[in-house]
Amino acid sequence: MPGIEKCLLHAMELPGARGAAIVDWISGLALGTVGEPSGADHETTAAETAELARMAAEYSAFAPAGPDRPDKEPPVQDLILITRTDFHLIRFVETTFDSSVFLHLWLDRDTGNLALARIRLQSIAERLVLG
């Protein structure tokens, strides 16, 4: 099972990949980054992306509680944000402990394949070894 660096490099093999990061959405810290940042720098991008992830994970409008959602699973699977030039995918990582980690991948909108990227991120998240 690959660690953070190998997972990020695997994500960068996608057509149109511009950068990727693994981020803790509670602290906003990047655990690993590769490629170019989607903002000013990797740290700022991680903190800003964590804000978006935190809203989706904590706001009941996006992640209502209920009996069909086990407590250990992240409340949201994916977030997709489309800008004029990029696709941004956030994939929450499920772990055996209380997970607060997500993968963030940004792709060039003209050359990236959103469907393929989502499938690849799911596969990477399932194989990611943290710790």
N, C-alpha and C positions, 0 to 999 in steps of 0.2 A: 504494500500500500504506500503510495507516494506521500511525501510531506508537502509543506507549503510551496517551496521553490519549484519542485517538479510539477505540481498542480498548476501554478501560474504559467510556467513555460508551456504546458500542454494547452492551456487556454489561448495562449498567444499564437498557436498554430492555426487558429480559425481564420478564414478569409476576412480581411478588413479589420482584424484586431489591432487596436491602437494602444491599449494598456489594460492591466488587470491588477486587482488588489484583493487581499483577504483582510477584512476589517472587523474589529470588535465594535458592535453597534452601541454598546453601553458607554464605553470610554471614548470611542471615536478614533482609536489608535489603529494604524495599519500594522498588521502582523507580517506582511510581506507585500511587495509591489514589483511590477515589471512593466516595461514600456514607458510611454509618455503619460504624464498625469493629464486628467481631463480638465483640470483647473490650473491654478498658479503653481502648485507643487503637490507631491504625493500626500503630504501630511494634511494640507488644507482640503484636498479632495476627499481624503478618508473621513475627516471630521464632518464635512458638509454632507457626504453621502450617508454617514451614520445618523445624522438628524432625520433624513428621509426614511431610513430603515426603522428608526426608533418610532416615528409616527405611525408607520404601517403596523408595527408589532404591538404598539401599546394602545392605539386609539380603537375603541370598540366599533367604530364605523367600518374599519378595515379588517378587523380581526375579532369578531364577536365570540365571546366565550360560549361554550355549549358542551353537551355530553358527547358529541361526535368528535371532539378534538382532545386527544390525550394531552395531559399537562406537559410532558417532556418534548413534544413537537413544537417547533416554531409556529406561531399563529399564521404566518404568511409564507407561501413557498417562494414566489418570485415577484419582483417588481420590474416593470419595463417602462422606461422613460425614453421618449423619442424627441430629439431636438432637431433643429434644421439641418445639422451636419452629422449627428451621431445617434447611435442606439446605446442606451445604458441598461444593462441587465444586472439585477441584484438577486442573488440566489442565497437564501438562508440555509445554513449548514446544520443538519440534524446530528446531534452527538448523544452519547450516553449520559453526559452531565448536562447541567443547565446551560444550554448553548446560547451564545450571544454573538455569533460569528456569521459573516456573510461573505460571499464572493461577489466582487464588482468587476464587471467586464464592460469596456466601452469599445464600440466598433464604428468604423466609418460607415455612414449611412448609404453611400453609393456602392461600396464593395462588400459590406458585411451581409451575412445571412442570419437574420434574427431567429428563425426557426431552428436552424442547425446550432446556433450559439446556445439557445435555451436547452436543447437536448444535451449538448456537450457539457454545459455547466452542471446539469443534473448529475451526469455521470461523474464528473470531477468531484462534486460535493459528496457523493456517496462513497468515494474512495479516499477522501482526504483524511489524513492522520494528523491530529493535533496533539501536541505535548511532547 
